[in-house]
Amino acid sequence: MFALLRSYLQRLEITQADQVLFIADGAPWIWKRVPLLVQALGLAVEQVHSSSTFIMRCNTSAKSRHSRKDWSAKARARWRTQQRRLLLQGQVEQVIIAVRDLCRGRNSKAIRKHREYFIKNQSRMAYAQLMALKLPIGSGGD
């Protein structure tokens, strides 16, 4: 798949682009291959951005809030809206703290998985920076 992508991007003369954005979900197999693709294409580090699709991150934070059975639907919606706003403002650290604060009790193992995802992929959640550059924060299906 990446060989086809490489061939296609070479034909498009992607090195002529001012900015190149790679958007994907958080699958490690994808992100392990992106640096190799960037190198093979001869792209400059300054022109390349990587982003974890925004809607996927919102869904990940939503799964975390569902662990709180003692919250009303309204409280869960408010928490999700707050985390979504923080992500859009580039405050991923605050989202990590909010998810960490949920990481208690019998559901802590599942929440910990979401928290670790945010920590590991924090650099790919620079949504405020991408919006400032007028780049998309999602795949288009978001």
VMD Tcl script that builds the backbone (N, CA, C; Angstrom):
set m [mol new atoms 426]
animate dup $m
set s [atomselect $m all]
$s set {name element resname resid chain x y z} {
  {N N MET 1 A 0.816 -1.181 0.000}
  {CA C MET 1 A 0.000 0.000 0.000}
  {C C MET 1 A 0.871 1.261 0.000}
  {N N PHE 2 A 1.896 1.253 0.824}
  {CA C PHE 2 A 2.770 2.422 0.872}
  {C C PHE 2 A 3.589 2.574 -0.413}
  {N N ALA 3 A 3.886 1.468 -1.073}
  {CA C ALA 3 A 4.593 1.552 -2.356}
  {C C ALA 3 A 3.710 2.238 -3.396}
  {N N LEU 4 A 2.426 1.914 -3.396}
  {CA C LEU 4 A 1.491 2.571 -4.314}
  {C C LEU 4 A 1.358 4.053 -3.975}
  {N N LEU 5 A 1.275 4.348 -2.699}
  {CA C LEU 5 A 1.167 5.742 -2.259}
  {C C LEU 5 A 2.416 6.520 -2.674}
  {N N ARG 6 A 3.558 5.918 -2.480}
  {CA C ARG 6 A 4.819 6.564 -2.870}
  {C C ARG 6 A 4.826 6.864 -4.368}
  {N N SER 7 A 4.462 5.881 -5.186}
  {CA C SER 7 A 4.433 6.060 -6.628}
  {C C SER 7 A 3.473 7.187 -7.031}
  {N N TYR 8 A 2.310 7.186 -6.436}
  {CA C TYR 8 A 1.301 8.204 -6.743}
  {C C TYR 8 A 1.794 9.602 -6.363}
  {N N LEU 9 A 2.357 9.724 -5.170}
  {CA C LEU 9 A 2.833 11.033 -4.713}
  {C C LEU 9 A 4.019 11.521 -5.533}
  {N N GLN 10 A 4.857 10.615 -5.994}
  {CA C GLN 10 A 5.966 11.009 -6.870}
  {C C GLN 10 A 5.439 11.547 -8.196}
  {N N ARG 11 A 4.422 10.897 -8.726}
  {CA C ARG 11 A 3.834 11.369 -9.984}
  {C C ARG 11 A 3.172 12.728 -9.829}
  {N N LEU 12 A 2.663 12.985 -8.650}
  {CA C LEU 12 A 2.066 14.295 -8.373}
  {C C LEU 12 A 3.123 15.369 -8.130}
  {N N GLU 13 A 4.375 14.955 -8.075}
  {CA C GLU 13 A 5.482 15.860 -7.752}
  {C C GLU 13 A 5.239 16.547 -6.414}
  {N N ILE 14 A 5.012 15.725 -5.420}
  {CA C ILE 14 A 4.646 16.193 -4.086}
  {C C ILE 14 A 5.728 17.076 -3.453}
  {N N THR 15 A 6.959 16.934 -3.895}
  {CA C THR 15 A 8.037 17.757 -3.329}
  {C C THR 15 A 7.849 19.233 -3.655}
  {N N GLN 16 A 7.001 19.542 -4.640}
  {CA C GLN 16 A 6.730 20.927 -5.003}
  {C C GLN 16 A 5.716 21.598 -4.062}
  {N N ALA 17 A 5.050 20.810 -3.244}
  {CA C ALA 17 A 4.035 21.349 -2.334}
  {C C ALA 17 A 4.685 22.139 -1.204}
  {N N ASP 18 A 4.004 23.201 -0.771}
  {CA C ASP 18 A 4.490 23.976 0.378}
  {C C ASP 18 A 4.387 23.161 1.656}
  {N N GLN 19 A 3.241 22.518 1.833}
  {CA C GLN 19 A 2.967 21.740 3.041}
  {C C GLN 19 A 2.395 20.384 2.628}
  {N N VAL 20 A 2.803 19.341 3.332}
  {CA C VAL 20 A 2.272 18.001 3.106}
  {C C VAL 20 A 1.779 17.485 4.448}
  {N N LEU 21 A 0.542 17.009 4.449}
  {CA C LEU 21 A -0.070 16.522 5.682}
  {C C LEU 21 A -0.453 15.061 5.527}
  {N N PHE 22 A 0.032 14.241 6.445}
  {CA C PHE 22 A -0.363 12.839 6.504}
  {C C PHE 22 A -1.369 12.703 7.643}
  {N N ILE 23 A -2.573 12.227 7.321}
  {CA C ILE 23 A -3.623 12.039 8.322}
  {C C ILE 23 A -3.981 10.560 8.361}
  {N N ALA 24 A -4.037 10.004 9.560}
  {CA C ALA 24 A -4.430 8.610 9.727}
  {C C ALA 24 A -4.934 8.411 11.146}
  {N N ASP 25 A -5.465 7.228 11.402}
  {CA C ASP 25 A -5.837 6.923 12.779}
  {C C ASP 25 A -4.543 6.612 13.540}
  {N N GLY 26 A -4.640 6.063 14.680}
  {CA C GLY 26 A -3.451 5.853 15.511}
  {C C GLY 26 A -2.757 4.530 15.325}
  {N N ALA 27 A -3.057 3.807 14.267}
  {CA C ALA 27 A -2.448 2.489 14.074}
  {C C ALA 27 A -0.927 2.610 13.974}
  {N N PRO 28 A -0.212 1.946 14.870}
  {CA C PRO 28 A 1.254 2.040 14.862}
  {C C PRO 28 A 1.889 1.624 13.537}
  {N N TRP 29 A 1.312 0.653 12.838}
  {CA C TRP 29 A 1.900 0.194 11.581}
  {C C TRP 29 A 1.929 1.314 10.546}
  {N N ILE 30 A 0.956 2.222 10.613}
  {CA C ILE 30 A 0.940 3.348 9.677}
  {C C ILE 30 A 2.054 4.325 10.020}
  {N N TRP 31 A 2.098 4.725 11.291}
  {CA C TRP 31 A 3.039 5.769 11.696}
  {C C TRP 31 A 4.490 5.307 11.663}
  {N N LYS 32 A 4.730 3.994 11.701}
  {CA C LYS 32 A 6.096 3.489 11.538}
  {C C LYS 32 A 6.576 3.670 10.100}
  {N N ARG 33 A 5.644 3.669 9.168}
  {CA C ARG 33 A 6.001 3.752 7.752}
  {C C ARG 33 A 6.050 5.178 7.202}
  {N N VAL 34 A 5.388 6.104 7.847}
  {CA C VAL 34 A 5.348 7.482 7.339}
  {C C VAL 34 A 6.741 8.099 7.236}
  {N N PRO 35 A 7.603 7.996 8.256}
  {CA C PRO 35 A 8.944 8.592 8.099}
  {C C PRO 35 A 9.727 7.998 6.932}
  {N N LEU 36 A 9.557 6.711 6.696}
  {CA C LEU 36 A 10.229 6.073 5.559}
  {C C LEU 36 A 9.690 6.613 4.242}
  {N N LEU 37 A 8.392 6.836 4.185}
  {CA C LEU 37 A 7.772 7.406 2.993}
  {C C LEU 37 A 8.266 8.832 2.756}
  {N N VAL 38 A 8.311 9.617 3.814}
  {CA C VAL 38 A 8.789 11.002 3.711}
  {C C VAL 38 A 10.213 11.024 3.174}
  {N N GLN 39 A 11.047 10.148 3.695}
  {CA C GLN 39 A 12.442 10.075 3.247}
  {C C GLN 39 A 12.516 9.623 1.788}
  {N N ALA 40 A 11.752 8.597 1.438}
  {CA C ALA 40 A 11.777 8.083 0.066}
  {C C ALA 40 A 11.305 9.125 -0.946}
  {N N LEU 41 A 10.375 9.971 -0.523}
  {CA C LEU 41 A 9.859 11.008 -1.413}
  {C C LEU 41 A 10.793 12.207 -1.510}
  {N N GLY 42 A 11.732 12.314 -0.576}
  {CA C GLY 42 A 12.653 13.439 -0.577}
  {C C GLY 42 A 12.029 14.721 -0.057}
  {N N LEU 43 A 11.044 14.581 0.836}
  {CA C LEU 43 A 10.378 15.756 1.411}
  {C C LEU 43 A 11.239 16.351 2.519}
  {N N ALA 44 A 11.202 17.656 2.638}
  {CA C ALA 44 A 11.903 18.342 3.725}
  {C C ALA 44 A 11.071 18.234 5.001}
  {N N VAL 45 A 11.720 18.070 6.111}
  {CA C VAL 45 A 11.041 17.928 7.399}
  {C C VAL 45 A 10.113 19.114 7.671}
  {N N GLU 46 A 10.530 20.306 7.253}
  {CA C GLU 46 A 9.747 21.521 7.520}
  {C C GLU 46 A 8.406 21.536 6.781}
  {N N GLN 47 A 8.305 20.812 5.693}
  {CA C GLN 47 A 7.067 20.857 4.921}
  {C C GLN 47 A 6.095 19.732 5.277}
  {N N VAL 48 A 6.484 18.854 6.201}
  {CA C VAL 48 A 5.672 17.680 6.525}
  {C C VAL 48 A 5.008 17.827 7.892}
  {N N HIS 49 A 3.722 17.476 7.920}
  {CA C HIS 49 A 2.946 17.447 9.161}
  {C C HIS 49 A 2.265 16.086 9.251}
  {N N SER 50 A 2.108 15.592 10.465}
  {CA C SER 50 A 1.406 14.330 10.690}
  {C C SER 50 A 0.290 14.590 11.677}
  {N N SER 51 A -0.869 14.023 11.405}
  {CA C SER 51 A -2.013 14.259 12.276}
  {C C SER 51 A -2.821 12.989 12.461}
  {N N SER 52 A -3.213 12.795 13.694}
  {CA C SER 52 A -4.155 11.741 14.015}
  {C C SER 52 A -5.540 12.334 13.788}
  {N N THR 53 A -6.354 11.695 12.986}
  {CA C THR 53 A -7.635 12.270 12.589}
  {C C THR 53 A -8.453 12.717 13.801}
  {N N PHE 54 A -8.968 13.928 13.733}
  {CA C PHE 54 A -9.601 14.569 14.880}
  {C C PHE 54 A -10.783 13.783 15.427}
  {N N ILE 55 A -11.647 13.300 14.563}
  {CA C ILE 55 A -12.843 12.611 15.041}
  {C C ILE 55 A -12.470 11.344 15.802}
  {N N MET 56 A -11.388 10.704 15.404}
  {CA C MET 56 A -10.931 9.505 16.119}
  {C C MET 56 A -10.529 9.863 17.546}
  {N N ARG 57 A -9.896 11.022 17.711}
  {CA C ARG 57 A -9.479 11.421 19.057}
  {C C ARG 57 A -10.700 11.746 19.910}
  {N N CYS 58 A -11.689 12.370 19.310}
  {CA C CYS 58 A -12.913 12.663 20.060}
  {C C CYS 58 A -13.600 11.371 20.480}
  {N N ASN 59 A -13.589 10.394 19.599}
  {CA C ASN 59 A -14.195 9.110 19.941}
  {C C ASN 59 A -13.415 8.405 21.041}
  {N N THR 60 A -12.099 8.535 21.020}
  {CA C THR 60 A -11.283 7.933 22.066}
  {C C THR 60 A -11.595 8.566 23.406}
  {N N SER 61 A -11.716 9.892 23.451}
  {CA C SER 61 A -12.044 10.538 24.719}
  {C C SER 61 A -13.463 10.197 25.145}
  {N N ALA 62 A -14.361 9.993 24.180}
  {CA C ALA 62 A -15.741 9.626 24.505}
  {C C ALA 62 A -15.793 8.256 25.168}
  {N N LYS 63 A -14.974 7.320 24.714}
  {CA C LYS 63 A -14.938 5.998 25.327}
  {C C LYS 63 A -14.501 6.101 26.779}
  {N N SER 64 A -13.599 7.027 27.064}
  {CA C SER 64 A -13.134 7.213 28.431}
  {C C SER 64 A -14.254 7.700 29.337}
  {N N ARG 65 A -15.033 8.641 28.851}
  {CA C ARG 65 A -16.087 9.211 29.700}
  {C C ARG 65 A -17.192 8.204 29.976}
  {N N HIS 66 A -17.386 7.222 29.099}
  {CA C HIS 66 A -18.435 6.224 29.311}
  {C C HIS 66 A -18.135 5.305 30.482}
  {N N SER 67 A -16.897 5.327 30.949}
  {CA C SER 67 A -16.559 4.502 32.101}
  {C C SER 67 A -17.171 5.043 33.385}
  {N N ARG 68 A -17.576 6.295 33.366}
  {CA C ARG 68 A -18.182 6.912 34.551}
  {C C ARG 68 A -19.687 6.655 34.553}
  {N N LYS 69 A -20.074 5.555 35.156}
  {CA C LYS 69 A -21.489 5.170 35.198}
  {C C LYS 69 A -22.297 6.086 36.115}
  {N N ASP 70 A -21.608 6.784 37.012}
  {CA C ASP 70 A -22.302 7.669 37.946}
  {C C ASP 70 A -22.608 9.045 37.345}
  {N N TRP 71 A -22.155 9.305 36.117}
  {CA C TRP 71 A -22.430 10.575 35.458}
  {C C TRP 71 A -23.734 10.501 34.684}
  {N N SER 72 A -24.435 11.592 34.668}
  {CA C SER 72 A -25.639 11.682 33.832}
  {C C SER 72 A -25.216 11.853 32.376}
  {N N ALA 73 A -26.151 11.658 31.473}
  {CA C ALA 73 A -25.869 11.853 30.043}
  {C C ALA 73 A -25.419 13.288 29.794}
  {N N LYS 74 A -26.011 14.222 30.508}
  {CA C LYS 74 A -25.648 15.630 30.341}
  {C C LYS 74 A -24.203 15.878 30.798}
  {N N ALA 75 A -23.813 15.268 31.904}
  {CA C ALA 75 A -22.447 15.424 32.409}
  {C C ALA 75 A -21.436 14.806 31.447}
  {N N ARG 76 A -21.781 13.664 30.872}
  {CA C ARG 76 A -20.896 13.034 29.894}
  {C C ARG 76 A -20.746 13.901 28.652}
  {N N ALA 77 A -21.843 14.462 28.191}
  {CA C ALA 77 A -21.805 15.333 27.007}
  {C C ALA 77 A -20.973 16.581 27.289}
  {N N ARG 78 A -21.125 17.144 28.479}
  {CA C ARG 78 A -20.362 18.333 28.858}
  {C C ARG 78 A -18.867 18.010 28.896}
  {N N TRP 79 A -18.506 16.852 29.454}
  {CA C TRP 79 A -17.107 16.439 29.532}
  {C C TRP 79 A -16.540 16.278 28.122}
  {N N ARG 80 A -17.284 15.627 27.236}
  {CA C ARG 80 A -16.834 15.418 25.856}
  {C C ARG 80 A -16.625 16.751 25.144}
  {N N THR 81 A -17.577 17.666 25.307}
  {CA C THR 81 A -17.470 18.983 24.668}
  {C C THR 81 A -16.236 19.717 25.175}
  {N N GLN 82 A -15.996 19.627 26.467}
  {CA C GLN 82 A -14.829 20.305 27.051}
  {C C GLN 82 A -13.527 19.721 26.494}
  {N N GLN 83 A -13.437 18.392 26.388}
  {CA C GLN 83 A -12.217 17.769 25.878}
  {C C GLN 83 A -12.029 18.073 24.399}
  {N N ARG 84 A -13.121 18.092 23.651}
  {CA C ARG 84 A -13.062 18.429 22.227}
  {C C ARG 84 A -12.525 19.853 22.049}
  {N N ARG 85 A -13.023 20.760 22.859}
  {CA C ARG 85 A -12.578 22.159 22.795}
  {C C ARG 85 A -11.088 22.261 23.126}
  {N N LEU 86 A -10.653 21.535 24.149}
  {CA C LEU 86 A -9.236 21.547 24.518}
  {C C LEU 86 A -8.358 21.018 23.386}
  {N N LEU 87 A -8.810 19.943 22.730}
  {CA C LEU 87 A -8.045 19.404 21.599}
  {C C LEU 87 A -7.921 20.444 20.486}
  {N N LEU 88 A -9.015 21.106 20.179}
  {CA C LEU 88 A -8.996 22.124 19.121}
  {C C LEU 88 A -8.095 23.304 19.472}
  {N N GLN 89 A -7.952 23.581 20.755}
  {CA C GLN 89 A -7.103 24.683 21.203}
  {C C GLN 89 A -5.639 24.275 21.350}
  {N N GLY 90 A -5.356 23.003 21.076}
  {CA C GLY 90 A -3.975 22.536 21.173}
  {C C GLY 90 A -3.538 22.182 22.581}
  {N N GLN 91 A -4.482 21.949 23.460}
  {CA C GLN 91 A -4.171 21.651 24.859}
  {C C GLN 91 A -4.318 20.157 25.151}
  {N N VAL 92 A -3.560 19.358 24.433}
  {CA C VAL 92 A -3.625 17.901 24.581}
  {C C VAL 92 A -3.247 17.483 25.995}
  {N N GLU 93 A -2.312 18.202 26.604}
  {CA C GLU 93 A -1.886 17.864 27.972}
  {C C GLU 93 A -3.065 17.900 28.934}
  {N N GLN 94 A -3.959 18.867 28.737}
  {CA C GLN 94 A -5.136 18.992 29.602}
  {C C GLN 94 A -6.090 17.819 29.398}
  {N N VAL 95 A -6.194 17.345 28.176}
  {CA C VAL 95 A -7.042 16.182 27.890}
  {C C VAL 95 A -6.442 14.948 28.559}
  {N N ILE 96 A -5.137 14.815 28.493}
  {CA C ILE 96 A -4.461 13.689 29.143}
  {C C ILE 96 A -4.730 13.713 30.636}
  {N N ILE 97 A -4.662 14.883 31.239}
  {CA C ILE 97 A -4.940 15.017 32.677}
  {C C ILE 97 A -6.385 14.635 32.973}
  {N N ALA 98 A -7.324 15.088 32.133}
  {CA C ALA 98 A -8.744 14.769 32.350}
  {C C ALA 98 A -8.999 13.269 32.230}
  {N N VAL 99 A -8.367 12.634 31.263}
  {CA C VAL 99 A -8.525 11.188 31.105}
  {C C VAL 99 A -7.859 10.462 32.269}
  {N N ARG 100 A -6.706 10.950 32.683}
  {CA C ARG 100 A -6.014 10.353 33.835}
  {C C ARG 100 A -6.883 10.428 35.083}
  {N N ASP 101 A -7.581 11.540 35.261}
  {CA C ASP 101 A -8.442 11.698 36.430}
  {C C ASP 101 A -9.600 10.700 36.436}
  {N N LEU 102 A -9.981 10.222 35.254}
  {CA C LEU 102 A -11.030 9.205 35.174}
  {C C LEU 102 A -10.497 7.808 35.476}
  {N N CYS 103 A -9.194 7.671 35.455}
  {CA C CYS 103 A -8.541 6.367 35.523}
  {C C CYS 103 A -8.533 5.834 36.963}
  {N N ARG 104 A -9.710 5.451 37.424}
  {CA C ARG 104 A -9.865 4.907 38.776}
  {C C ARG 104 A -10.838 3.741 38.732}
  {N N GLY 105 A -10.725 2.887 39.713}
  {CA C GLY 105 A -11.710 1.822 39.861}
  {C C GLY 105 A -11.540 0.678 38.884}
  {N N ARG 106 A -12.623 -0.090 38.745}
  {CA C ARG 106 A -12.544 -1.325 37.962}
  {C C ARG 106 A -12.386 -1.087 36.463}
  {N N ASN 107 A -12.725 0.087 35.980}
  {CA C ASN 107 A -12.567 0.390 34.560}
  {C C ASN 107 A -11.241 1.067 34.238}
  {N N SER 108 A -10.366 1.155 35.226}
  {CA C SER 108 A -9.126 1.907 35.024}
  {C C SER 108 A -8.240 1.312 33.932}
  {N N LYS 109 A -8.278 -0.004 33.745}
  {CA C LYS 109 A -7.433 -0.620 32.722}
  {C C LYS 109 A -7.821 -0.129 31.325}
  {N N ALA 110 A -9.111 -0.079 31.032}
  {CA C ALA 110 A -9.579 0.400 29.725}
  {C C ALA 110 A -9.265 1.879 29.544}
  {N N ILE 111 A -9.437 2.659 30.580}
  {CA C ILE 111 A -9.168 4.099 30.499}
  {C C ILE 111 A -7.673 4.333 30.336}
  {N N ARG 112 A -6.873 3.553 31.018}
  {CA C ARG 112 A -5.425 3.684 30.924}
  {C C ARG 112 A -4.972 3.497 29.467}
  {N N LYS 113 A -5.607 2.582 28.766}
  {CA C LYS 113 A -5.288 2.346 27.353}
  {C C LYS 113 A -5.528 3.620 26.528}
  {N N HIS 114 A -6.639 4.309 26.781}
  {CA C HIS 114 A -6.938 5.556 26.073}
  {C C HIS 114 A -5.946 6.649 26.462}
  {N N ARG 115 A -5.633 6.729 27.741}
  {CA C ARG 115 A -4.670 7.734 28.211}
  {C C ARG 115 A -3.317 7.514 27.558}
  {N N GLU 116 A -2.866 6.270 27.502}
  {CA C GLU 116 A -1.578 5.960 26.887}
  {C C GLU 116 A -1.579 6.312 25.402}
  {N N TYR 117 A -2.721 6.131 24.748}
  {CA C TYR 117 A -2.828 6.500 23.341}
  {C C TYR 117 A -2.594 8.004 23.173}
  {N N PHE 118 A -3.248 8.808 24.007}
  {CA C PHE 118 A -3.085 10.259 23.931}
  {C C PHE 118 A -1.638 10.655 24.190}
  {N N ILE 119 A -1.018 10.032 25.175}
  {CA C ILE 119 A 0.373 10.353 25.503}
  {C C ILE 119 A 1.289 10.003 24.327}
  {N N LYS 120 A 1.113 8.807 23.790}
  {CA C LYS 120 A 1.986 8.321 22.711}
  {C C LYS 120 A 1.826 9.144 21.432}
  {N N ASN 121 A 0.618 9.599 21.148}
  {CA C ASN 121 A 0.338 10.291 19.884}
  {C C ASN 121 A 0.141 11.799 20.051}
  {N N GLN 122 A 0.572 12.323 21.160}
  {CA C GLN 122 A 0.385 13.747 21.461}
  {C C GLN 122 A 0.905 14.652 20.354}
  {N N SER 123 A 2.030 14.308 19.776}
  {CA C SER 123 A 2.625 15.166 18.742}
  {C C SER 123 A 1.779 15.220 17.471}
  {N N ARG 124 A 0.899 14.243 17.281}
  {CA C ARG 124 A 0.040 14.207 16.093}
  {C C ARG 124 A -1.318 14.860 16.339}
  {N N MET 125 A -1.445 15.565 17.441}
  {CA C MET 125 A -2.717 16.202 17.779}
  {C C MET 125 A -2.568 17.722 17.865}
  {N N ALA 126 A -1.762 18.276 17.006}
  {CA C ALA 126 A -1.522 19.721 16.980}
  {C C ALA 126 A -2.589 20.389 16.111}
  {N N TYR 127 A -3.850 20.205 16.489}
  {CA C TYR 127 A -4.965 20.678 15.663}
  {C C TYR 127 A -5.001 22.197 15.535}
  {N N ALA 128 A -4.667 22.921 16.574}
  {CA C ALA 128 A -4.658 24.384 16.506}
  {C C ALA 128 A -3.613 24.866 15.495}
  {N N GLN 129 A -2.463 24.237 15.520}
  {CA C GLN 129 A -1.395 24.587 14.579}
  {C C GLN 129 A -1.822 24.276 13.144}
  {N N LEU 130 A -2.430 23.119 12.937}
  {CA C LEU 130 A -2.887 22.756 11.594}
  {C C LEU 130 A -3.942 23.723 11.092}
  {N N MET 131 A -4.884 24.101 11.962}
  {CA C MET 131 A -5.922 25.050 11.548}
  {C C MET 131 A -5.314 26.408 11.224}
  {N N ALA 132 A -4.290 26.815 11.985}
  {CA C ALA 132 A -3.613 28.086 11.707}
  {C C ALA 132 A -2.934 28.061 10.334}
  {N N LEU 133 A -2.477 26.886 9.923}
  {CA C LEU 133 A -1.865 26.730 8.607}
  {C C LEU 133 A -2.902 26.475 7.512}
  {N N LYS 134 A -4.176 26.484 7.925}
  {CA C LYS 134 A -5.299 26.223 7.017}
  {C C LYS 134 A -5.249 24.826 6.404}
  {N N LEU 135 A -4.777 23.876 7.240}
  {CA C LEU 135 A -4.743 22.474 6.855}
  {C C LEU 135 A -5.899 21.753 7.546}
  {N N PRO 136 A -6.382 20.672 6.956}
  {CA C PRO 136 A -7.497 19.943 7.577}
  {C C PRO 136 A -7.057 19.208 8.857}
  {N N ILE 137 A -8.007 18.966 9.726}
  {CA C ILE 137 A -7.714 18.221 10.952}
  {C C ILE 137 A -8.353 16.846 10.928}
  {N N GLY 138 A -8.958 16.531 9.814}
  {CA C GLY 138 A -9.582 15.218 9.661}
  {C C GLY 138 A -9.415 14.717 8.256}
  {N N SER 139 A -9.927 13.545 8.048}
  {CA C SER 139 A -9.759 12.893 6.751}
  {C C SER 139 A -10.776 13.338 5.721}
  {N N GLY 140 A -11.749 14.117 6.111}
  {CA C GLY 140 A -12.804 14.520 5.198}
  {C C GLY 140 A -14.093 13.792 5.519}
  {N N GLY 141 A -13.962 12.615 6.090}
  {CA C GLY 141 A -15.120 11.851 6.530}
  {C C GLY 141 A -15.512 12.211 7.948}
  {N N ASP 142 A -14.726 13.099 8.539}
  {CA C ASP 142 A -14.968 13.495 9.946}
  {C C ASP 142 A -16.145 14.432 10.056}
}
mol reanalyze $m
mol bondsrecalc $m
mol representation Tube
mol addrep $m
